[in-house]
Amino acid sequence: MRLGNKKLGRPTDNPKDISLKIRLDNDTSHMLEECSEALKLSKAEVVRQGIHKMHSGLNKK
């Protein structure tokens, strides 16, 4: 095996190649954990869906 070979995963039409670091207070972190467990989604997916929901509510001109 050669070094530098890219590990192959499942192909996707929407790669998630941007990383974001955020800081949360304890209450918000607990809410995120509860949402993740209740919805059976990753924390990242809960955040992505939250962003989409907030964005769809913006007043667009």
VEXKE-829789 format. One record per atom (N, C-alpha, C): residue number from 1; residue in one letter; atom name; x negated, y negated, z. Coordinates in Angstrom, 1 decimal. Example, Ala and Ser with C-alpha at 12.3 -4.5 7.8 and 13.67 -1.06 7.14 Angstrom:
residues 2
1/A/N/-13.2/5.7/7.8 $
1/A/CA/-12.3/4.5/7.8 $
1/A/C/-13.2/3.3/7.8 $
2/S/N/-12.8/2.2/7.1 $
2/S/CA/-13.7/1.1/7.1 $
2/S/C/-12.9/0.0/7.9 $
***
This chain:
residues 61
1/M/N/-0.8/1.2/0.0 $
1/M/CA/0.0/0.0/0.0 $
1/M/C/-0.9/-1.2/0.0 $
2/R/N/-0.6/-2.2/-0.9 $
2/R/CA/-1.4/-3.4/-1.0 $
2/R/C/-0.8/-4.5/-0.1 $
3/L/N/-1.6/-5.3/0.5 $
3/L/CA/-1.2/-6.4/1.2 $
3/L/C/-0.5/-7.5/0.3 $
4/G/N/0.4/-8.2/0.7 $
4/G/CA/1.1/-9.2/-0.1 $
4/G/C/2.2/-8.7/-0.9 $
5/N/N/2.5/-7.4/-0.9 $
5/N/CA/3.7/-6.9/-1.6 $
5/N/C/4.9/-7.5/-0.8 $
6/K/N/5.9/-8.0/-1.6 $
6/K/CA/7.1/-8.5/-1.0 $
6/K/C/8.0/-7.4/-0.6 $
7/K/N/8.5/-7.4/0.6 $
7/K/CA/9.4/-6.4/1.0 $
7/K/C/10.8/-6.5/0.3 $
8/L/N/11.3/-5.5/-0.2 $
8/L/CA/12.5/-5.5/-0.9 $
8/L/C/13.7/-5.3/0.0 $
9/G/N/14.7/-6.2/-0.1 $
9/G/CA/15.9/-6.0/0.7 $
9/G/C/17.1/-5.9/-0.3 $
10/R/N/18.3/-6.1/0.3 $
10/R/CA/19.4/-6.1/-0.6 $
10/R/C/19.5/-7.3/-1.4 $
11/P/N/19.7/-7.2/-2.7 $
11/P/CA/19.8/-8.4/-3.6 $
11/P/C/21.0/-9.3/-3.1 $
12/T/N/20.9/-10.6/-3.3 $
12/T/CA/21.9/-11.5/-2.9 $
12/T/C/22.0/-12.6/-3.9 $
13/D/N/23.2/-13.2/-4.1 $
13/D/CA/23.4/-14.3/-5.0 $
13/D/C/23.2/-15.6/-4.2 $
14/N/N/23.1/-15.5/-2.9 $
14/N/CA/23.0/-16.7/-2.0 $
14/N/C/21.9/-16.5/-1.0 $
15/P/N/20.7/-16.5/-1.3 $
15/P/CA/19.6/-16.3/-0.3 $
15/P/C/19.6/-17.3/0.7 $
16/K/N/19.3/-16.9/1.9 $
16/K/CA/19.2/-17.8/3.1 $
16/K/C/17.7/-18.1/3.4 $
17/D/N/17.1/-19.0/2.6 $
17/D/CA/15.7/-19.2/2.8 $
17/D/C/15.3/-20.5/3.5 $
18/I/N/16.3/-21.2/4.1 $
18/I/CA/16.0/-22.4/4.8 $
18/I/C/16.2/-22.1/6.3 $
19/S/N/15.2/-22.4/7.1 $
19/S/CA/15.3/-22.2/8.5 $
19/S/C/15.6/-23.5/9.3 $
20/L/N/16.4/-23.4/10.3 $
20/L/CA/16.7/-24.6/11.1 $
20/L/C/16.6/-24.3/12.5 $
21/K/N/15.9/-25.1/13.3 $
21/K/CA/15.8/-25.0/14.7 $
21/K/C/16.7/-26.0/15.4 $
22/I/N/17.5/-25.6/16.3 $
22/I/CA/18.4/-26.5/17.0 $
22/I/C/18.2/-26.3/18.5 $
23/R/N/18.6/-27.3/19.2 $
23/R/CA/18.6/-27.3/20.7 $
23/R/C/20.1/-27.3/21.2 $
24/L/N/20.4/-26.5/22.1 $
24/L/CA/21.8/-26.4/22.6 $
24/L/C/21.7/-26.5/24.1 $
25/D/N/22.8/-27.1/24.7 $
25/D/CA/22.9/-27.0/26.2 $
25/D/C/23.5/-25.7/26.5 $
26/N/N/23.5/-25.4/27.8 $
26/N/CA/24.0/-24.0/28.2 $
26/N/C/25.5/-23.8/27.9 $
27/D/N/26.3/-24.8/28.0 $
27/D/CA/27.7/-24.6/27.6 $
27/D/C/27.9/-24.3/26.2 $
28/T/N/27.3/-25.0/25.3 $
28/T/CA/27.4/-24.8/23.9 $
28/T/C/26.8/-23.4/23.5 $
29/S/N/25.7/-23.1/24.1 $
29/S/CA/25.1/-21.8/23.8 $
29/S/C/26.0/-20.6/24.2 $
30/H/N/26.7/-20.8/25.3 $
30/H/CA/27.6/-19.8/25.8 $
30/H/C/28.8/-19.7/24.8 $
31/M/N/29.3/-20.8/24.4 $
31/M/CA/30.4/-20.8/23.4 $
31/M/C/30.0/-20.1/22.1 $
32/L/N/28.8/-20.4/21.6 $
32/L/CA/28.3/-19.7/20.4 $
32/L/C/28.2/-18.2/20.6 $
33/E/N/27.7/-17.8/21.8 $
33/E/CA/27.6/-16.4/22.1 $
33/E/C/29.0/-15.7/22.1 $
34/E/N/30.0/-16.4/22.7 $
34/E/CA/31.3/-15.9/22.8 $
34/E/C/31.9/-15.7/21.4 $
35/C/N/31.8/-16.8/20.6 $
35/C/CA/32.3/-16.7/19.2 $
35/C/C/31.6/-15.6/18.4 $
36/S/N/30.3/-15.4/18.6 $
36/S/CA/29.6/-14.4/17.8 $
36/S/C/30.1/-13.0/18.2 $
37/E/N/30.3/-12.8/19.5 $
37/E/CA/30.8/-11.5/20.0 $
37/E/C/32.3/-11.2/19.6 $
38/A/N/33.1/-12.2/19.7 $
38/A/CA/34.5/-12.1/19.4 $
38/A/C/34.8/-11.9/18.0 $
39/L/N/34.1/-12.6/17.1 $
39/L/CA/34.2/-12.5/15.7 $
39/L/C/33.4/-11.4/15.0 $
40/K/N/32.5/-10.8/15.8 $
40/K/CA/31.6/-9.8/15.3 $
40/K/C/30.8/-10.3/14.1 $
41/L/N/30.2/-11.6/14.3 $
41/L/CA/29.4/-12.2/13.4 $
41/L/C/28.1/-12.6/14.0 $
42/S/N/27.0/-12.8/13.2 $
42/S/CA/25.8/-13.3/13.8 $
42/S/C/26.0/-14.8/14.2 $
43/K/N/25.1/-15.2/15.1 $
43/K/CA/25.2/-16.6/15.5 $
43/K/C/25.0/-17.5/14.3 $
44/A/N/24.1/-17.1/13.4 $
44/A/CA/23.8/-17.9/12.2 $
44/A/C/25.1/-18.0/11.4 $
45/E/N/25.8/-16.9/11.2 $
45/E/CA/27.0/-17.0/10.4 $
45/E/C/28.1/-17.8/11.1 $
46/V/N/28.2/-17.8/12.4 $
46/V/CA/29.2/-18.6/13.1 $
46/V/C/28.8/-20.1/12.8 $
47/V/N/27.6/-20.5/12.9 $
47/V/CA/27.1/-21.8/12.6 $
47/V/C/27.5/-22.2/11.2 $
48/R/N/27.1/-21.3/10.2 $
48/R/CA/27.4/-21.6/8.8 $
48/R/C/28.9/-21.9/8.6 $
49/Q/N/29.7/-21.0/9.2 $
49/Q/CA/31.2/-21.2/9.0 $
49/Q/C/31.7/-22.5/9.7 $
50/G/N/31.1/-22.8/10.8 $
50/G/CA/31.5/-24.1/11.5 $
50/G/C/31.1/-25.3/10.6 $
51/I/N/30.0/-25.2/10.0 $
51/I/CA/29.6/-26.3/9.1 $
51/I/C/30.5/-26.4/7.9 $
52/H/N/30.9/-25.3/7.3 $
52/H/CA/31.9/-25.3/6.2 $
52/H/C/33.2/-25.9/6.7 $
53/K/N/33.6/-25.5/7.9 $
53/K/CA/34.9/-26.0/8.4 $
53/K/C/34.9/-27.5/8.6 $
54/M/N/33.8/-28.0/9.2 $
54/M/CA/33.7/-29.4/9.5 $
54/M/C/33.6/-30.2/8.1 $
55/H/N/32.9/-29.6/7.2 $
55/H/CA/32.7/-30.3/5.9 $
55/H/C/34.0/-30.4/5.1 $
56/S/N/34.8/-29.4/5.2 $
56/S/CA/36.1/-29.4/4.5 $
56/S/C/37.1/-30.4/5.1 $
57/G/N/36.8/-30.8/6.3 $
57/G/CA/37.7/-31.8/7.0 $
57/G/C/37.3/-33.2/6.8 $
58/L/N/36.1/-33.4/6.1 $
58/L/CA/35.7/-34.8/5.8 $
58/L/C/36.6/-35.5/4.8 $
59/N/N/36.7/-36.8/5.0 $
59/N/CA/37.5/-37.6/4.0 $
59/N/C/36.6/-37.8/2.8 $
60/K/N/36.9/-37.2/1.7 $
60/K/CA/36.1/-37.3/0.5 $
60/K/C/36.7/-38.3/-0.5 $
61/K/N/35.9/-39.1/-1.1 $
61/K/CA/36.4/-40.1/-2.0 $
61/K/C/36.1/-39.6/-3.4 $
***
